[in-house]
Amino acid sequence: MISGVNLFFSLFNNLAIFIALVTIYGYLLVKFDKSDWYRRQVVIGFSFGIFAIGCMYARIPVFEGVLVDQRNAIIVLSGVFGGPLAAFLSAVLAGSFRIYLGGGGALAGVVGVSLAAIAGIVLNKFPGRFTSIPKAAVSALFATLIILPGFLFVGNLQTGWTLLKAMTLPYGLAIFSGIFLVGLLLNREDERHHAELSFQESEKKYRELIEGTQDLITHADSMGNFTFVNHVAEKILGFAPQECIGRSAFQFVHPDDKEKTIEWFNKCLAQKTNQAKIENRQVNAQTGASHTVLWSSSFHYDNSGNLAGIGGIGRDISEIRAVEQNYKALFEQMPDGYAIYEILRNDHGWPVDYRFLSINPAYEKITGLTAGDLIGKTLREVFFSNADYWIERYSEITLTAQPVTFESFLADVDKYVEVTAYTIFDNQFACIFEEITLRKKAEEEKRVSDAQLRHALKMEAIGTLSGGIAHDFNNILTVILGYAELVKIDISDSERVTKDINEVLKAGNRAKDLVTQILAFCSKKEQSRLPVKLDALIKETADFLRATLPATIEITLNIEPNCGYILADPTQIHQILMNLCTNAAHAMEEKGGVLRIDASVMELTADDPQFGSSHKPGTYILLSIKDTGVGIIPEHLDRIFDPYFTTKEIGKGSGLGLALVHGIVQSHDGHILVESKPGKGTTFKLLFPKYEALMVAQTADATVLPAGTENILIVDDDISVASLTQKRLENLGYTVTAKINSPETLELFRSDPQAYDLVITDQTMPDMTGAQLAEELIAIRPDLPIVMCTGYSSKIDADKADIIGIKAFLMKPIDNQKLASTVRKLLDAS
């Protein structure tokens, strides 16, 4: 085995190969600088791999079949400076060649180049790994420690361990030195290459700046003669850059501006000015055209303080000056008002007022004020009555420097304006005033129109929903009321049960009326009004309230006997009573109290102290609902009838109850007043015209129902309704066949059209509606009497049913009397 010292120097001799490697790497950086990353890594990988093979030609045997050299250092550096692909390719080349050489150390050699590639790839991920000696030393040490374990793969583990201990210092030091020194050299090549690229980029940017700018860049000597101009000189001065060299800069100044330019130049020299600006006109020597140029000049002085040269950048602002002239014309002729203000601040920098600097004629037209009235004056001096409003609005821009837009109403001239304010200079801002009076009126008209459309769509949706609910609810009511009537007939000898059944029927009929009212409300149809005995309705409502309100609330009635009738919708009057009494109960829910309902007849005169002259004199019924609750504060009294106004907690009131009461009272030609004191209670007084028509008692005996023995076919998809109708008619002596499926009913009828004397059908059914079924039945037997019953349908009414040939059209729920009389009438007519 070779000694450690000889091994070290033998390996160190491989460094001669590194000199060529560094040179080749420098060449590759330039050659493949703009190539794709993979092409660059492939070239570096193959190049470094060849150098690694070159190292293996200088064989240094350290053990039987074991060769050492600097190939692993090269593999590491290929990964560090080339990349993962370069490390892989160089490792493949070196490993393949080592296998080709053979010997007992071939496996260890392949493992070594693999470990070296891994070390190089890892170091590649850390930028700046060879930018300094300490970093290079750490990187080389890291790679060396990764590579050394490759000796463990020589022979058995004992042999490998012995060889590792023997090679660690000489081989490790040589590998460390190779990676350390060559890494620094390769990094220097990288830095040199990047420095060259940076220089080239800077030079390119400088050329782009000089040649790409639209500004005229010049340099003149101490005498004012040009020593450099860029390409813009040809456009402004009329000469190519090389033709301008040596010419005096003052040669191109417009005659009218030459004197002030020379005066400015001499003043700068006298004051030893370094930076100065001037605006003058330059004359194109070829075309004679003038260009307004804004110069930014730098004066350079030698150590003695004498002028050494002048650098200048001249920007052609001819278009800007033209735009300014156009702006002035626009300012004078624009249809929108325009005003410029100066911001006046206090000692703390807060805006306290604004001074008019300029306004255009349109502003004068909009506001009715002239420039003489405004220029130089402040807002407080001009608009002393509402200056605070404008100062507050303008503060939004003066404090944030962000543009703001707002609308305002100019009461003095009855105009709406849209104001857009924006900053133009330090401590100045401008406002554009666009008159939008016509637009505001159009928006208001559109808002009203949209609100009406939304209301119409909402009512249409509610109507659709209510129709569906009404259909199902009327079916339910049909069953409830029908069976209640049957029970009433069956137990007619029990006075107590009959009374209870009458209450069920009364509640059911009220529910029926409520459904009718909902449908009428959704379709905006007026409900028919009937003479209503108000005292009876009050007593009925009071009985209901006693059963629902807490015992802490006492209900007292003071109703004038036989106070008479009013012409009204009973359901709506019942709703008024319930709303007002429920509100009264809420006002007393904490401490309890007394709810008093009064009703009396009064004669209203033209000069009545309470109700005034808003109603015609005559006889009225006065309904009064009084509570001893918390009362209403004066600030709320004027708003209690406004829609959605409520003083209740969220979830306890919608604010629609009193608005609805007010609307119902007015629709009945009535009047409503409210009196309240906080802590004392509230009284609502409602006035309704008394109905004086003679009331004729209805005494018809409804207990005797017309009967018969004919055959009747009924169909209703609700089995409960079908069964009820069948039972009702069978109780009257008829032979009844009940079906719940319209196609099945049609087939039954078709099999024997003469078997039935009359058909009763529902309208809304699956598969086939009642109208469709009726058309089929009439087509088979034209003289067939048909009765259509429906809880609700938007598709058919009595008129449409008559066109089809249906003889009777009934709305559910249908009482026994109506059903029996209709059936008997049609059978007798046929």
TORDO-630741 format. One line per 4 residues: number of its first residue (from 1); their letters; for each residue x, y, z of C-alpha. Coordinates in steps of 0.001 Angstrom, whole numbers. Last residue first. Layout:
N
NUM = A = X,Y,Z; ... $
% end
This chain:
830
830 = SADL = -132536,17046,-16455; -133824,20058,-14555; -134904,17942,-11565; -131454,16367,-11361 $
826 = LKRV = -129770,19752,-11574; -131935,21271,-8807; -131568,18235,-6549; -127778,18282,-6790 $
822 = TSAL = -127583,22016,-6136; -130035,21880,-3195; -128171,19013,-1479; -124712,20499,-1909 $
818 = KQND = -125694,23994,-794; -127642,22733,2237; -124942,20259,3250; -122180,22886,3287 $
814 = IPKM = -119537,23238,575; -115878,23967,1464; -115088,24316,-1343; -116236,26504,-4233 $
810 = LFAK = -119105,25227,-6390; -119575,25380,-10199; -122827,23968,-11617; -123968,22793,-15068 $
806 = IGII = -120595,22052,-16670; -120886,22494,-20439; -117330,23570,-21234; -118470,27172,-21653 $
802 = DAKD = -120201,27019,-18245; -116966,25884,-16571; -115137,28840,-18129; -117712,31229,-16663 $
798 = ADIK = -117736,29574,-13225; -113931,29652,-12915; -111028,27666,-14327; -107232,27682,-14561 $
794 = SSYG = -106391,29706,-11431; -107928,26984,-9318; -108999,26949,-5680; -110800,24522,-3358 $
790 = TCMV = -112712,23182,-6302; -116088,21528,-6983; -117486,20927,-10481; -121039,19631,-10867 $
786 = IPLD = -121905,17752,-14075; -125338,17128,-15638; -125007,14616,-18541; -126957,15690,-21639 $
782 = PRIA = -123900,15509,-23938; -123045,11831,-23175; -119702,10621,-24532; -118354,14076,-25450 $
778 = ILEE = -119834,15355,-22206; -117750,12805,-20256; -114531,13694,-22096; -115061,17439,-21596 $
774 = ALQA = -115851,16877,-17913; -112648,14867,-17426; -110573,17670,-18940; -112254,20222,-16683 $
770 = GTMD = -111775,17992,-13618; -108089,17711,-14331; -106449,14532,-15674; -103244,12779,-14596 $
766 = PMTQ = -103244,14423,-11128; -106332,16213,-9804; -107274,19886,-9379; -110891,20261,-10537 $
762 = DTIV = -112962,17936,-8293; -115849,16144,-9931; -119581,15522,-9214; -121351,13478,-11874 $
758 = LDYA = -125152,13110,-12311; -127704,10495,-13449; -125286,7599,-13717; -125717,4172,-15361 $
754 = QPDS = -126425,5611,-18802; -122725,5941,-19768; -121930,2246,-19025; -118301,1216,-19823 $
750 = RFLE = -117394,4824,-20643; -118335,5879,-17113; -115952,3359,-15541; -113199,4265,-18010 $
746 = LTEP = -113591,7969,-17190; -113532,7282,-13447; -110282,5312,-13815; -108757,8235,-15708 $
742 = SNIK = -109953,10605,-12899; -108652,8656,-9895; -110211,9050,-6427; -113554,7370,-7110 $
738 = ATVT = -116902,7388,-5262; -120114,5623,-6461; -123256,6952,-4825; -126869,5712,-4691 $
734 = YGLN = -128856,8684,-3333; -131044,8588,-231; -130053,11873,1433; -127706,10091,3841 $
730 = ELRK = -126097,8549,731; -125392,12071,-500; -123588,13112,2643; -121698,9804,2892 $
726 = QTLS = -120408,10020,-663; -119343,13637,-204; -117445,12701,2956; -115718,9716,1325 $
722 = AVSI = -114585,11796,-1652; -113343,14586,611; -111332,12149,2741; -110037,10313,-345 $
718 = DDDV = -108549,13539,-1789; -108267,12748,-5524; -111954,13603,-5928; -114440,11764,-8166 $
714 = ILIN = -118238,11421,-7694; -120778,9325,-9615; -124439,9735,-8632; -127311,7281,-9096 $
710 = ETGA = -130756,8702,-8324; -132790,8139,-5131; -133517,11668,-3957; -133283,14203,-1106 $
706 = PLVT = -133904,17915,-505; -132596,18947,2960; -134875,19925,5849; -132686,21375,8633 $
702 = ADAT = -132087,24653,6823; -135497,26053,7684; -135581,29464,6148; -135861,32168,8760 $
698 = QAVM = -133545,34819,7442; -134250,38001,9346; -134747,41108,7261; -132472,44017,8116 $
694 = LAEY = -133754,47436,7104; -130940,49604,5833; -129447,52123,8359; -125782,51127,8254 $
690 = KPFL = -123865,53269,10753; -120747,54938,9359; -117653,53663,11204; -115482,55624,13706 $
686 = LKFT = -112528,54031,15463; -111055,55357,18716; -107779,53836,19940; -106911,54499,23599 $
682 = TGKG = -103466,54061,25156; -102151,53674,28694; -100988,55685,31699; -97224,55088,31862 $
678 = PKSE = -96549,57194,28772; -99742,58997,27759; -101772,57946,24742; -104604,59014,22484 $
674 = VLIH = -105129,57486,19043; -107661,58400,16382; -109162,56358,13543; -111655,57311,10822 $
670 = GDHS = -114086,55359,8692; -115034,55268,5029; -114658,51441,5155; -111409,51622,3099 $
666 = QVIG = -110107,54120,5666; -110656,51680,8534; -108996,48837,6596; -105929,50931,5749 $
662 = HVLA = -105450,52123,9325; -105738,48571,10662; -103146,47370,8099; -100717,50120,9099 $
658 = LGLG = -101403,49206,12732; -100375,45579,12139; -97492,46103,9691; -94608,46947,12043 $
654 = SGKG = -93343,43356,11893; -93506,42594,15599; -91979,40306,18196; -88982,38977,16175 $
650 = IEKT = -86835,42031,16800; -88074,43828,19909; -91158,45999,19700; -91137,49716,18910 $
646 = TFYP = -92459,49167,15387; -92559,51074,12107; -92789,48628,9195; -95603,50569,7472 $
642 = DFIR = -96327,53967,9079; -99428,53958,11335; -97370,54404,14512; -95422,57330,13079 $
638 = DLHE = -97069,60465,14479; -97427,58896,17933; -93771,57875,18150; -92243,61140,19362 $
634 = PIIG = -95139,61578,21835; -94175,58393,23772; -96703,55553,23605; -98376,53997,26652 $
630 = VGTD = -97043,51484,29167; -100345,49659,29658; -103762,50629,30989; -105627,49669,27808 $
626 = KISL = -108452,51202,25760; -110285,50062,22643; -113085,52424,21489; -115565,51718,18686 $
622 = LIYT = -117793,54687,17767; -120749,53842,15547; -121686,56702,13250; -124762,58773,12427 $
618 = GPKH = -124213,61791,10205; -121922,64674,9353; -119535,63961,6498; -115973,63266,7510 $
614 = SSGF = -112770,65382,7512; -114553,68193,9361; -113076,67586,12773; -112805,64133,14351 $
610 = QPDD = -112332,65176,17972; -113824,68673,18312; -116748,67882,15934; -117363,70971,13777 $
606 = ATLE = -119335,69321,10970; -121292,67196,13419; -120965,63479,14045; -123921,61878,15823 $
602 = MVSA = -122819,59033,18035; -123774,55389,18543; -121818,53396,21084; -119185,50678,21396 $
598 = DIRL = -116635,50325,24207; -113846,47770,24652; -111785,47912,27858; -108537,46009,28419 $
594 = VGGK = -107546,46318,32069; -104099,45686,33540; -101199,43255,33732; -97760,44219,35028 $
590 = EEMA = -95416,42777,32367; -97864,41869,29559; -99739,45189,29656; -98495,46788,26401 $
586 = HAAN = -98532,43367,24742; -102232,42998,25683; -103030,46340,24045; -101262,45237,20871 $
582 = TCLN = -103324,42017,20886; -106525,44037,21373; -105695,46322,18435; -104763,43470,16097 $
578 = MLIQ = -107688,41202,17097; -110286,43936,16772; -108998,45051,13382; -108883,41439,12137 $
574 = HIQT = -112505,40907,13194; -113406,43997,11197; -111541,42499,8216; -113351,39174,8528 $
570 = PDAL = -116712,40899,8827; -116253,42815,5544; -118297,45893,6230; -121600,47760,6122 $
566 = IYGC = -122102,48691,9775; -124986,47521,11938; -126762,48644,15099; -126002,49906,18570 $
562 = NPEI = -128661,47516,19818; -127567,47859,23420; -124583,50219,23900; -121510,48132,24532 $
558 = NLTI = -119301,48555,27587; -117127,45439,27673; -114417,44630,30207; -111385,42387,29705 $
554 = EITA = -109026,41880,32661; -105353,41131,31935; -103508,39272,34705; -105355,36077,33692 $
550 = PLTA = -103191,35794,30597; -104799,36228,27136; -105984,33226,25094; -109384,32157,26461 $
546 = RLFD = -110440,35682,27365; -109411,36771,23841; -111838,34325,22185; -114750,35493,24312 $
542 = ATEK = -113823,39113,23570; -113837,38416,19826; -117379,36952,20019; -118588,39880,22126 $
538 = ILAD = -117135,42382,19649; -118682,40575,16647; -122095,40585,18336; -121823,44320,19101 $
534 = LKVP = -120828,45116,15525; -123819,43581,13783; -122373,43400,10265; -124352,44336,7154 $
530 = LRSQ = -122413,42734,4339; -119464,43763,2221; -118292,41851,-838; -114535,41556,-1014 $
526 = EKKS = -112788,43810,-3496; -110374,42044,-5786; -106650,42760,-5559; -105820,39153,-6635 $
522 = CFAL = -103689,38593,-3559; -106195,40328,-1296; -109116,38340,-2769; -107272,35084,-2227 $
518 = IQTV = -106477,36025,1344; -110065,37131,1954; -111480,33843,643; -109080,31929,2881 $
514 = LDKA = -110253,34044,5836; -113912,33423,4983; -113307,29656,5063; -111472,30017,8371 $
510 = RNGA = -114502,31920,9675; -116707,29116,8383; -114612,26595,10288; -114808,28636,13489 $
506 = KLVE = -118616,28869,13229; -118938,25188,12355; -116859,24200,15376; -118915,26549,17560 $
502 = NIDK = -122125,24990,16191; -120719,21564,17079; -120329,22693,20674; -123919,23936,20804 $
498 = TVRE = -125173,20703,19263; -123228,18768,21904; -124972,20691,24685; -128453,20481,23116 $
494 = SDSI = -128309,16739,22486; -131328,15673,20382; -129674,16741,17132; -127008,14111,17648 $
490 = DIKV = -126887,12601,14138; -127643,15859,12336; -124917,17756,14207; -122500,14897,13543 $
486 = LEAY = -123204,15163,9819; -122692,18920,9943; -119390,18457,11762; -118431,15833,9166 $
482 = GLIV = -118895,18322,6397; -117256,21240,8211; -114062,19331,8976; -113895,17490,5616 $
478 = TLIN = -114549,20587,3549; -112159,22567,5752; -109344,20172,4834; -110165,20470,1135 $
474 = NFDH = -110315,24240,1577; -106847,24143,3104; -105406,22163,195; -106786,24517,-2442 $
470 = AIGG = -106133,27629,-364; -102478,26701,144; -101930,26316,-3590; -103770,29553,-4315 $
466 = SLTG = -101897,31360,-1577; -98575,30413,-3134; -99643,31612,-6582; -101127,34779,-5113 $
462 = IAEM = -98023,35421,-3065; -95926,35117,-6230; -98271,37455,-8118; -98289,39835,-5150 $
458 = KLAH = -94514,39871,-5184; -94427,40435,-8935; -96901,43330,-8620; -94984,44795,-5686 $
454 = RLQA = -91730,44514,-7597; -93338,46228,-10585; -94737,49013,-8422; -91364,49495,-6787 $
450 = DSVR = -89718,49522,-10205; -92119,52227,-11418; -91579,54320,-8295; -87826,53964,-8633 $
446 = KEEE = -88043,54699,-12362; -89925,57937,-11687; -87389,58851,-9024; -84535,58016,-11370 $
442 = AKKR = -86085,60175,-14118; -86408,63090,-11697; -82847,62598,-10554; -81681,62445,-14177 $
438 = LTIE = -83459,65695,-15043; -81838,67476,-12086; -78418,65997,-12771; -76319,69139,-13216 $
434 = EFIC = -72685,68095,-13326; -70363,70061,-11038; -66695,69162,-11463; -64525,70028,-8493 $
430 = AFQN = -60824,70853,-8291; -58238,70563,-5555; -55387,72633,-4181; -53032,72309,-1212 $
426 = DFIT = -50499,70434,-3296; -51765,70271,-6833; -54690,68677,-8718; -56573,66748,-6021 $
422 = YATV = -60031,65458,-6941; -63647,66404,-6337; -66612,65031,-8305; -69916,66779,-7545 $
418 = EVYK = -73225,65518,-8914; -75717,68378,-8961; -79428,68685,-8211; -81116,72027,-8865 $
414 = DVDA = -83654,74231,-7114; -81594,77431,-7560; -81333,78394,-3886; -81867,74797,-2745 $
410 = LFSE = -78771,73446,-4430; -79186,69721,-3836; -76078,67576,-3545; -74700,64354,-4950 $
406 = FTVP = -71322,62897,-4064; -68091,61859,-5720; -64732,61630,-3987; -61177,61456,-5312 $
402 = QATL = -58581,60364,-2719; -56234,62925,-1154; -57374,61501,2219; -57780,64612,4393 $
398 = TIES = -58421,67128,1595; -60679,64687,-239; -63133,63921,2562; -62754,67464,3865 $
394 = YREI = -64684,68648,798; -67902,67177,2190; -67420,68741,5626; -66524,72133,4170 $
390 = WYDA = -69567,71979,1896; -71972,71305,4767; -70299,73821,7077; -70779,76529,4444 $
386 = NSFF = -74563,76230,4666; -75665,79729,5750; -72339,81503,5089; -72179,80362,1484 $
382 = VERL = -70019,83138,48; -67836,84269,2963; -67781,80828,4565; -66831,79260,1235 $
378 = TKGI = -63881,81593,883; -63389,84534,-1482; -60577,85133,-3942; -62766,84414,-6963 $
374 = LDGA = -66428,84095,-5909; -68736,87032,-6664; -66560,88326,-9503; -66561,84846,-11023 $
370 = TLGT = -70346,85053,-11152; -72997,83223,-9131; -76217,81740,-10564; -75138,78307,-9428 $
366 = IKEY = -75496,76353,-12674; -74754,79220,-15058; -71763,80462,-13098; -70363,76949,-12946 $
362 = APNI = -70825,76687,-16713; -68835,79911,-17167; -65740,78399,-15511; -64482,78895,-11971 $
358 = SLFR = -61066,79764,-10567; -59252,80261,-7280; -62126,79983,-4816; -60874,79757,-1242 $
354 = YDVP = -61610,76784,1029; -62137,76690,4786; -61076,74935,7990; -58771,72198,6694 $
350 = WGHD = -56690,70679,9506; -52941,71324,9487; -52614,71902,13214; -52131,75649,12854 $
346 = NRLI = -55354,75889,10827; -55696,75059,7142; -57022,76879,4087; -57243,74647,1000 $
342 = EYIA = -57210,76501,-2316; -60098,75715,-4621; -60591,75164,-8351; -64100,75157,-9819 $
338 = YGDP = -65676,73520,-12851; -69330,73483,-13906; -70253,71040,-16611; -71053,72161,-20159 $
334 = MQEF = -67364,72669,-21084; -66673,75884,-23056; -64291,77915,-20891; -62463,75001,-19380 $
330 = LAKY = -62344,73289,-22761; -60674,76345,-24309; -58221,76469,-21426; -57637,72767,-21755 $
326 = NQEV = -56906,73211,-25461; -54290,75808,-24598; -52883,73483,-21980; -52888,70683,-24522 $
322 = ARIE = -50823,72845,-26849; -48370,73524,-24021; -48179,69813,-23347; -47692,69086,-27052 $
318 = SIDR = -44759,71491,-27213; -43253,69947,-24109; -40095,68605,-25779; -37931,67505,-22907 $
314 = GIGG = -34347,68694,-22851; -31769,66867,-20779; -28535,68812,-20317; -24982,68268,-19253 $
310 = IGAL = -22741,71315,-19001; -18978,71361,-18989; -15801,72337,-17148; -16861,75674,-15676 $
306 = NGSN = -14132,77074,-13478; -14144,76412,-9757; -10434,75719,-9576; -10988,72029,-8989 $
302 = DYHF = -13069,71841,-12154; -16788,72693,-12374; -19750,70763,-13793; -23144,72419,-14385 $
298 = SSSW = -26160,70090,-14666; -29117,71201,-16784; -32794,70224,-16808; -34268,71901,-19891 $
294 = LVTH = -37964,72233,-20760; -38274,72530,-24532; -40923,74310,-26622; -40204,73274,-30186 $
290 = SAGT = -40242,75793,-33017; -40365,74769,-36663; -37839,76395,-39006; -37722,73226,-41081 $
286 = QANV = -33945,72686,-41427; -32491,74642,-38495; -35223,73398,-36125; -35693,76255,-33659 $
282 = QRNE = -35581,75604,-29923; -38021,77425,-27660; -37305,78032,-24025; -37960,76594,-20576 $
278 = IKAQ = -35246,76699,-17969; -34059,74443,-15168; -31020,74470,-12913; -28663,72106,-11106 $
274 = NTKQ = -25108,72813,-9967; -25256,76585,-9627; -21945,78362,-9153; -23885,81582,-8459 $
270 = ALCK = -22117,83524,-11214; -22275,80578,-13583; -26014,80101,-12999; -26638,83841,-13533 $
266 = NFWE = -24667,83783,-16779; -26785,80936,-18148; -30092,82543,-17097; -29130,85821,-18812 $
262 = ITKE = -28116,83868,-21925; -31516,82110,-21923; -33438,85359,-21308; -31717,86954,-24308 $
258 = KDDP = -32162,83949,-26588; -35930,83502,-26004; -37290,85817,-28717; -34551,84703,-31100 $
254 = HVFQ = -35468,81035,-30644; -32473,79106,-29323; -30673,76911,-31881; -27389,78836,-32061 $
250 = FASR = -27250,79105,-28263; -26006,75526,-28084; -22976,76497,-30117; -21889,73992,-32765 $
246 = GICE = -18854,71813,-32137; -20752,68517,-32484; -24182,69140,-34036; -23310,67455,-37344 $
242 = QPAF = -22444,64192,-35546; -25911,64115,-33942; -27786,64665,-37238; -29049,68202,-37643 $
238 = GLIK = -32540,69760,-37498; -32422,70932,-33890; -35574,69221,-32593; -35949,66065,-34712 $
234 = EAVH = -32264,65627,-35587; -31248,66350,-32010; -33375,63409,-30818; -30538,61083,-31924 $
230 = NVFT = -28310,61996,-28992; -26071,65006,-28552; -22418,65194,-27483; -19620,67780,-27442 $
226 = FNGM = -21939,70718,-28093; -20419,74182,-27752; -21320,76247,-24673; -17846,77640,-24152 $
222 = SDAH = -17255,75492,-21066; -18031,72392,-23079; -21488,71118,-23961; -23268,67840,-23301 $
218 = TILD = -26652,66955,-24698; -29627,64641,-24224; -32825,65525,-26125; -35688,63552,-24614 $
214 = QTGE = -37592,60897,-26561; -35501,58206,-24929; -34468,55039,-26741; -31028,56134,-27887 $
210 = ILER = -29711,57402,-24587; -31585,55038,-22335; -31202,52080,-24690; -27479,52762,-24965 $
206 = YKKE = -27199,52977,-21192; -29290,49850,-20819; -26996,47998,-23226; -23901,49208,-21405 $
202 = SEQF = -25416,48121,-18119; -26305,44742,-19620; -22797,44315,-21047; -21308,45230,-17693 $
198 = SLEA = -23660,42873,-15911; -22784,40091,-18373; -19081,40727,-17877; -19555,40712,-14103 $
194 = HHRE = -21553,37490,-14395; -18707,35869,-16321; -16131,37078,-13837; -18281,35836,-10967 $
190 = DERN = -18708,32420,-12561; -15013,32215,-13378; -14250,33146,-9748; -16613,30373,-8682 $
186 = LLLG = -14644,27950,-10834; -11411,29069,-9186; -12865,28839,-5655; -14245,25377,-6408 $
182 = VLFI = -10865,24377,-7852; -9175,25253,-4567; -11700,23709,-2138; -12700,20675,-4220 $
178 = GSFI = -9062,19760,-4927; -7902,20508,-1384; -10715,18433,146; -9937,15553,-2234 $
174 = ALGY = -6235,15711,-1275; -7013,15987,2436; -9480,13097,2266; -7009,10929,368 $
170 = PLTM = -4152,11568,2802; -6249,11699,6024; -9080,9248,5386; -7077,6749,3366 $
166 = AKLL = -5718,4504,6170; -8905,4572,8201; -11005,3862,5120; -8653,996,4064 $
162 = TWGT = -9051,-695,7423; -12825,-222,7326; -13018,-1605,3798; -10949,-4657,4698 $
158 = QLNG = -13074,-5352,7759; -16324,-4816,5807; -15308,-7245,3090; -13638,-6271,-135 $
154 = VFLF = -13683,-2539,-918; -17215,-1201,-247; -16162,590,2952; -13909,2808,804 $
150 = GPLI = -17011,4674,-434; -17448,6096,3094; -14956,8835,2070; -17256,10629,-460 $
146 = ILTA = -19842,12235,1878; -17153,13438,4305; -15233,14958,1409; -18345,16763,95 $
142 = FLAS = -19033,18377,3477; -15369,19353,3921; -15340,20978,464; -18551,22938,1216 $
138 = VAAK = -17247,24077,4628; -13911,25148,3123; -15641,26987,245; -17909,28820,2693 $
134 = PIST = -14893,29860,4804; -12903,30902,1679; -15742,32986,222; -18180,32768,-2699 $
130 = FRGP = -17871,28985,-2876; -21310,27899,-1461; -22962,31189,-2485; -26320,29610,-3221 $
126 = FKNL = -27227,26298,-1508; -29125,23854,-3748; -25995,23061,-5769; -24381,21773,-2577 $
122 = VIGA = -26913,18907,-2468; -26356,18045,-6151; -22557,18036,-5684; -22724,15766,-2618 $
118 = IAAL = -25022,13369,-4459; -22651,13280,-7458; -19707,12570,-5122; -21650,9758,-3478 $
114 = SVGV = -22280,8218,-6901; -18614,8701,-7889; -17566,6862,-4715; -20109,4061,-5074 $
110 = VGAL = -18782,3388,-8590; -15190,3345,-7289; -16114,1098,-4350; -17676,-1321,-6792 $
106 = AGGG = -14560,-1235,-9031; -12178,-1752,-6088; -11543,-5431,-6718; -10330,-4788,-10211 $
102 = GLYI = -12042,-3573,-13383; -10879,-736,-15683; -14230,-930,-17513; -16105,-567,-14253 $
98 = RFSG = -14097,2589,-13598; -14984,3846,-17096; -18667,3316,-16442; -18453,5112,-13096 $
94 = ALVA = -16705,8133,-14634; -19220,8456,-17484; -22274,7850,-15253; -20960,10255,-12579 $
90 = SLFA = -20426,12974,-15230; -23987,12457,-16496; -25580,12537,-13025; -23637,15564,-11868 $
86 = ALPG = -24558,17466,-15059; -28236,16578,-14597; -28203,17769,-10976; -26518,21105,-11764 $
82 = GFVG = -23450,22421,-13528; -21514,24389,-10926; -22136,22286,-7801; -22951,19026,-9611 $
78 = SLVI = -19890,19203,-11881; -17832,20256,-8845; -18704,17049,-6979; -17882,14915,-10048 $
74 = IANR = -14529,16699,-10410; -13650,16018,-6767; -14657,12378,-7253; -12272,12077,-10221 $
70 = QDVL = -9306,13270,-8188; -7545,9897,-8076; -7585,6581,-6233; -7247,3041,-7599 $
66 = VGEF = -8110,-201,-5752; -7515,-3586,-7420; -5048,-4624,-4664; -4636,-1598,-2514 $
62 = VPIR = -3452,2002,-2935; -2921,1997,-6673; -2510,5534,-8130; -3612,5595,-11746 $
58 = AYMC = -2966,8715,-13823; -5453,7504,-16432; -8213,7851,-13785; -7824,11653,-13810 $
54 = GIAF = -8597,11722,-17515; -11846,9838,-16829; -12817,12649,-14463; -11908,15201,-17170 $
50 = IGFS = -14226,13363,-19563; -17019,13420,-16971; -16515,17174,-16436; -17069,17766,-20150 $
46 = FGIV = -20019,15356,-20380; -21772,16954,-17407; -20975,20508,-18543; -22464,19822,-21997 $
42 = VQRR = -25560,18086,-20560; -26067,20828,-17957; -26023,23571,-20615; -28421,21655,-22838 $
38 = YWDS = -30771,21111,-19870; -30715,24773,-18876; -31584,26043,-22348; -28785,27933,-24046 $
34 = KDFK = -28101,31647,-23539; -24809,31265,-21677; -23742,28200,-23654; -20564,29509,-25264 $
30 = VLLY = -19693,32047,-22586; -20042,29689,-19659; -18507,26861,-21719; -15305,28860,-22277 $
26 = GYIT = -14902,29542,-18585; -15507,25867,-17855; -12799,24878,-20388; -10266,27102,-18629 $
22 = VLAI = -11209,25784,-15195; -10926,22198,-16447; -7518,22878,-18047; -6208,24021,-14701 $
18 = FIAL = -7995,21144,-13005; -5926,18570,-14898; -2852,19943,-13209; -4631,19212,-9946 $
14 = NNFL = -3954,15531,-10533; -500,16180,-9015; -2314,16611,-5697; -3329,12982,-5869 $
10 = SFFL = 299,11884,-6122; 1265,14353,-3434; -1340,12950,-1044; -539,9348,-1876 $
6 = NVGS = 3167,9918,-1306; 2406,11351,2120; -53,8532,3018; 2299,5722,1992 $
2 = IM = 1373,3461,-917; 0,0,0 $
% end
